[in-house]
Amino acid sequence: MSDTLTADNSYLYLPIGPRLLFVAVTNAKAEQRIKTWPSAKLVDETNRLVVLQASKYVYGADSIAAEFVEGHYGKPGPKSFMERLRERRNERAKLRDTA
C-alpha cells in the first residue's frame, strides 16, 4: 500500500483469498505501474507484509509456507495504515493546541 490514499498514484492491495488480490488505485498511472510489477514479487511482498503485521495467528499450507512464516512472524514490520493515520491525527491535534 502506498503511504497515503489521497495522493496521485496511490494504491491499496488486500489479499482476499489464497490466490486472489484486491487492488484499488487512484488513477490509470498507478494501475499501469502496478501491472508492471512481477507477479511473484507482488505475492512475496504481500505475504511478507501480512505475516509481519499478524498479531496472533499465521498459517501455512505446507512446509515451505511454514518456513516463510517462521522467518517473518514476530519481527518488526512497517506501521499499518491505521497506525500512520492515528499518528498524523495526533500531530495535527498538537499543532492545533499550540496555535
C-alpha positions as protocol buffer text, in pm:
chain_id: "A"
residue {
  index: 1
  type: MET
  ca { x: 0 y: 0 z: 0 }
}
residue {
  index: 2
  type: SER
  ca { x: 119 y: 349 z: -69 }
}
residue {
  index: 3
  type: ASP
  ca { x: 182 y: 588 z: 221 }
}
residue {
  index: 4
  type: THR
  ca { x: -145 y: 771 z: 162 }
}
residue {
  index: 5
  type: LEU
  ca { x: -465 y: 701 z: -24 }
}
residue {
  index: 6
  type: THR
  ca { x: -530 y: 1060 z: -130 }
}
residue {
  index: 7
  type: ALA
  ca { x: -218 y: 1137 z: -334 }
}
residue {
  index: 8
  type: ASP
  ca { x: -189 y: 1081 z: -707 }
}
residue {
  index: 9
  type: ASN
  ca { x: -72 y: 730 z: -796 }
}
residue {
  index: 10
  type: SER
  ca { x: -186 y: 585 z: -462 }
}
residue {
  index: 11
  type: TYR
  ca { x: -279 y: 221 z: -437 }
}
residue {
  index: 12
  type: LEU
  ca { x: -411 y: -32 z: -192 }
}
residue {
  index: 13
  type: TYR
  ca { x: -390 y: -407 z: -220 }
}
residue {
  index: 14
  type: LEU
  ca { x: -560 y: -658 z: 2 }
}
residue {
  index: 15
  type: PRO
  ca { x: -540 y: -1038 z: -9 }
}
residue {
  index: 16
  type: ILE
  ca { x: -892 y: -1181 z: -35 }
}
residue {
  index: 17
  type: GLY
  ca { x: -804 y: -1546 z: -87 }
}
residue {
  index: 18
  type: PRO
  ca { x: -509 y: -1781 z: -130 }
}
residue {
  index: 19
  type: ARG
  ca { x: -473 y: -1681 z: -494 }
}
residue {
  index: 20
  type: LEU
  ca { x: -670 y: -1355 z: -512 }
}
residue {
  index: 21
  type: LEU
  ca { x: -562 y: -998 z: -452 }
}
residue {
  index: 22
  type: PHE
  ca { x: -793 y: -696 z: -449 }
}
residue {
  index: 23
  type: VAL
  ca { x: -619 y: -388 z: -590 }
}
residue {
  index: 24
  type: ALA
  ca { x: -755 y: -32 z: -583 }
}
residue {
  index: 25
  type: VAL
  ca { x: -581 y: 263 z: -747 }
}
residue {
  index: 26
  type: THR
  ca { x: -639 y: 637 z: -769 }
}
residue {
  index: 27
  type: ASN
  ca { x: -565 y: 671 z: -1139 }
}
residue {
  index: 28
  type: ALA
  ca { x: -457 y: 494 z: -1456 }
}
residue {
  index: 29
  type: LYS
  ca { x: -90 y: 576 z: -1398 }
}
residue {
  index: 30
  type: ALA
  ca { x: -93 y: 387 z: -1068 }
}
residue {
  index: 31
  type: GLU
  ca { x: -270 y: 96 z: -1237 }
}
residue {
  index: 32
  type: GLN
  ca { x: -8 y: 77 z: -1511 }
}
residue {
  index: 33
  type: ARG
  ca { x: 275 y: 90 z: -1255 }
}
residue {
  index: 34
  type: ILE
  ca { x: 127 y: -198 z: -1056 }
}
residue {
  index: 35
  type: LYS
  ca { x: 72 y: -402 z: -1373 }
}
residue {
  index: 36
  type: THR
  ca { x: 447 y: -382 z: -1442 }
}
residue {
  index: 37
  type: TRP
  ca { x: 535 y: -547 z: -1110 }
}
residue {
  index: 38
  type: PRO
  ca { x: 626 y: -914 z: -1150 }
}
residue {
  index: 39
  type: SER
  ca { x: 351 y: -1133 z: -1003 }
}
residue {
  index: 40
  type: ALA
  ca { x: 597 y: -1329 z: -790 }
}
residue {
  index: 41
  type: LYS
  ca { x: 730 y: -1008 z: -635 }
}
residue {
  index: 42
  type: LEU
  ca { x: 379 y: -883 z: -559 }
}
residue {
  index: 43
  type: VAL
  ca { x: 284 y: -1216 z: -399 }
}
residue {
  index: 44
  type: ASP
  ca { x: 603 y: -1233 z: -191 }
}
residue {
  index: 45
  type: GLU
  ca { x: 570 y: -873 z: -73 }
}
residue {
  index: 46
  type: THR
  ca { x: 202 y: -915 z: 14 }
}
residue {
  index: 47
  type: ASN
  ca { x: 271 y: -1235 z: 206 }
}
residue {
  index: 48
  type: ARG
  ca { x: 563 y: -1076 z: 389 }
}
residue {
  index: 49
  type: LEU
  ca { x: 354 y: -777 z: 497 }
}
residue {
  index: 50
  type: VAL
  ca { x: 63 y: -996 z: 609 }
}
residue {
  index: 51
  type: VAL
  ca { x: 293 y: -1211 z: 824 }
}
residue {
  index: 52
  type: LEU
  ca { x: 479 y: -910 z: 968 }
}
residue {
  index: 53
  type: GLN
  ca { x: 153 y: -743 z: 1068 }
}
residue {
  index: 54
  type: ALA
  ca { x: -6 y: -1056 z: 1216 }
}
residue {
  index: 55
  type: SER
  ca { x: -62 y: -1024 z: 1588 }
}
residue {
  index: 56
  type: LYS
  ca { x: -168 y: -1372 z: 1689 }
}
residue {
  index: 57
  type: TYR
  ca { x: -217 y: -1636 z: 1419 }
}
residue {
  index: 58
  type: VAL
  ca { x: -48 y: -1713 z: 1089 }
}
residue {
  index: 59
  type: TYR
  ca { x: -99 y: -2036 z: 897 }
}
residue {
  index: 60
  type: GLY
  ca { x: 89 y: -2203 z: 616 }
}
residue {
  index: 61
  type: ALA
  ca { x: -39 y: -2471 z: 382 }
}
residue {
  index: 62
  type: ASP
  ca { x: 290 y: -2662 z: 362 }
}
residue {
  index: 63
  type: SER
  ca { x: 644 y: -2675 z: 498 }
}
residue {
  index: 64
  type: ILE
  ca { x: 766 y: -2402 z: 262 }
}
residue {
  index: 65
  type: ALA
  ca { x: 494 y: -2166 z: 385 }
}
residue {
  index: 66
  type: ALA
  ca { x: 573 y: -2263 z: 745 }
}
residue {
  index: 67
  type: GLU
  ca { x: 940 y: -2173 z: 692 }
}
residue {
  index: 68
  type: PHE
  ca { x: 835 y: -1840 z: 543 }
}
residue {
  index: 69
  type: VAL
  ca { x: 615 y: -1768 z: 845 }
}
residue {
  index: 70
  type: GLU
  ca { x: 891 y: -1864 z: 1090 }
}
residue {
  index: 71
  type: GLY
  ca { x: 1130 y: -1630 z: 910 }
}
residue {
  index: 72
  type: HIS
  ca { x: 899 y: -1327 z: 929 }
}
residue {
  index: 73
  type: TYR
  ca { x: 645 y: -1366 z: 1212 }
}
residue {
  index: 74
  type: GLY
  ca { x: 714 y: -1159 z: 1521 }
}
residue {
  index: 75
  type: LYS
  ca { x: 964 y: -930 z: 1351 }
}
residue {
  index: 76
  type: PRO
  ca { x: 901 y: -557 z: 1338 }
}
residue {
  index: 77
  type: GLY
  ca { x: 722 y: -458 z: 1023 }
}
residue {
  index: 78
  type: PRO
  ca { x: 602 y: -136 z: 870 }
}
residue {
  index: 79
  type: LYS
  ca { x: 335 y: 60 z: 1052 }
}
residue {
  index: 80
  type: SER
  ca { x: -16 y: -15 z: 936 }
}
residue {
  index: 81
  type: PHE
  ca { x: -227 y: 243 z: 759 }
}
residue {
  index: 82
  type: MET
  ca { x: -437 y: 290 z: 1073 }
}
residue {
  index: 83
  type: GLU
  ca { x: -125 y: 344 z: 1288 }
}
residue {
  index: 84
  type: ARG
  ca { x: 3 y: 607 z: 1044 }
}
residue {
  index: 85
  type: LEU
  ca { x: -340 y: 772 z: 1038 }
}
residue {
  index: 86
  type: ARG
  ca { x: -352 y: 788 z: 1418 }
}
residue {
  index: 87
  type: GLU
  ca { x: -3 y: 944 z: 1432 }
}
residue {
  index: 88
  type: ARG
  ca { x: -98 y: 1200 z: 1170 }
}
residue {
  index: 89
  type: ARG
  ca { x: -413 y: 1297 z: 1358 }
}
residue {
  index: 90
  type: ASN
  ca { x: -219 y: 1326 z: 1684 }
}
residue {
  index: 91
  type: GLU
  ca { x: 38 y: 1551 z: 1515 }
}
residue {
  index: 92
  type: ARG
  ca { x: -238 y: 1774 z: 1376 }
}
residue {
  index: 93
  type: ALA
  ca { x: -401 y: 1795 z: 1720 }
}
residue {
  index: 94
  type: LYS
  ca { x: -71 y: 1904 z: 1877 }
}
residue {
  index: 95
  type: LEU
  ca { x: -31 y: 2174 z: 1614 }
}
residue {
  index: 96
  type: ARG
  ca { x: -386 y: 2297 z: 1679 }
}
residue {
  index: 97
  type: ASP
  ca { x: -326 y: 2301 z: 2055 }
}
residue {
  index: 98
  type: THR
  ca { x: -8 y: 2506 z: 2025 }
}
residue {
  index: 99
  type: ALA
  ca { x: -159 y: 2761 z: 1781 }
}
